[in-house]
Amino acid sequence: MEKCAQEISQGPLLKVSSIDVFHGTFQALWDVSLEVKAGEIVGLIGANNSGKSTLLDAISGLLHPARGKIEFEGQDISAVESFRIVELGITQVPEGRGIFPDMTVLDNLILGSYTRRARSRRRENLENVYQHFPILETRKKQTAKTLSGGEQQMLVLGRGLMADPKLMLLDEMSLGLAPIVITSLYKALQEIRQRGITILFVEQNVRRSLQEADRAYILEVGRVTLSGTAGELREEEQVKKAYFGV
Amino acid sequence: MIDISSLAGPLVNGILWGGLFALIGMGMSLVFGVMNLINVAHGDLVILATYFAFFLSTGLVLRYSLPLDLDPILSLVIIVPVMFGLGFAIQKFLLNRALTVSAEAPLIIAFGISLIIQNIALKLWSPMSRSLMPPYALDVFVIGPLRIRLVYLIAFVAALIMVFLLREFLRRTYLGRAISATAQNKKASHLMGINTGRVYSFAFAIAMAVAAVAGVCLGLIFSFTPDKGIQFLIIAFGVVIIGGLGSMVGTLLGGIIMGLVMTFGGFFLNLHWQMLLVYLVVIVVLAVRPQGIFGR
C-alpha cells in the first residue's frame, strides 16, 4: 500500500480560494473558500439549494469558477476538463448515485477504472472493493438497476474507488436510505480513509456529519457561513439549533 | 384457403429484408442512443456510401478510363474506413461544436449535411437512376417453392455480422463500454474520466461505418437516385422506433418485424399497401410502447 497520508503537509491537498460559480446567469456560489488536507474527512453541510452539489461539480471540473481558484496538490485545476481531473486523482460519487442502470455490477466497477492510471491497478482495486463491500462480489453479474438503494450506493462508492483516487467527493450518500444502511456506509468510509484516501462529503444531516467528519464547512445559500473542527462546530449556537432541529 | 407452403416466401423474404432494414437503422440507433441526436442526414449518408461504391465499380472506368472495376463488396475495404473517418470528422468538427450552442443546433447542421450530400450527388452523378450490378446481382436461389435473391441473403448475413461485432465491441472494449455508459448516464460518465466529446466522435464514426455496409447492400438490391436518402431515413426511423434503443439485437429484431410486416402486407393485401402498413405499425408502436419493443 503506497498510498499514505502526507507525513509533512506542505499544503492542503485541495484548496478552494474565493470562487464564484454560475449556472448560466444564475450565481450559485459566492466567494467560497475551503481546504482539505491529505488524510482528512471533511464534511460539507447545508440544506437543499445551498450550493453543495455546485461546489463538488466545480471541483470535479464539470463547472468552472468565474472568479477565484481551485488547487489540487498545488496545481491550479480551475480550468481543467472533468476527465483530466479524474486522471489527476479526484473522484466524485454524485447525488442520486449515478449508476449505469443497464450494466452489470462488475461492468459498472470496471468502468470506474477507465483512466489509464486506474486500469493498471484494476485487479488490485477490485479486490479492495470486494473486501469493503462483499455483497458486490456476490451480485457481480446482476444488472445494476436491480440492486437495492443501499447496494447501489455501495456500488458507486466501489466504482469511485476503482478510479484509484487520492480524493473522493461524496454527494448526499445517505439520501433515501435507512439509518442502519447509512451507518454501515459511513463505517466503510472510515475504512476507506484508513487506506489513505482523503474524503470530502456533502450531507444534509448535521448530526451525522459532525459524527463522521474531522472538520466541516457549513454552506448557506451559496456562501460558507461557518467552519471548524467537528468539536468546535458542535458548540456553536446556530449549529446546536440545527442539531436538534433537522 | 391459403396454401401454407406459399407463406414460406413472404416469411423468408421478410426476415431477409429485415436484415437490410436493421443495417440501415443500426447507425441511427447508435447515434440517437448515445447523444440523443436524430441524424436527419442518415439516409443521405447511406446513399453517399452507395454512390461511392458506384464510383469505384463503374465511375473509375467511365470517367477516368481506369481499368479498375471494383466489386462492391470488396470495395467496402476502402469505403468503410473512409466513411468512418468522415463520420469522426463530422462529429468532431461540426456536431460537437453545434452541441455547445444548443441541443437543437446539431439537428440543423445534420439537415444542412443532408442537402449538401444530395446536391453533390446530383452534380456528380445526375438524377439518372443507378444500380450496383456485379455479375451476381441477379442470381436467385431456388429452394422448393422459394425464390431467394442472393443479394438479399448477402444483406442479411452482413446484418448478422454487424450486430454481432457491434454488440461485442460495446460490451468488451473500454471504448465500447464508455459509449454505452455515456448513453446511460452522461454525468456519471464524465466522473469516470470519460471524454464524452471523443466518445461521441467514435460513436458517429462507427455509425457511419455501419452505414457504409448498409449503403453497399442497398445498392445491390435497389436502384438509387440522389434523393432516395429520405426513404431510407424513414425506414431507419421505423426500425429504431419498433426495435427500441439500447440494444443491437433489438434493432435486428425491429428490422425483421418491419420486414415481415412488409412482405406479409404485400402477400395478404396489396403491394401498394405494403409500406403504408409498415408505417401504421410504427405509429401503433409509438402509441402503445414508445420505448420500442426491446428498448430500455
Interface residues (C-beta under 8 A of the other chain):
Chain A: S60 L62 E81 S82 F83 R84 V86 E87 T91 Q92 V93 P94 G98 I99 F100 P101 D102 M103 D107 I110 L111 G112 Y114 T115 A118 R119 R159 A163
Chain B: R171 Y174 R177 A178 S180 A181 Q184 N185 K187 A188 H190 L191 M192 G193 I194 N195 T196 G246 R296
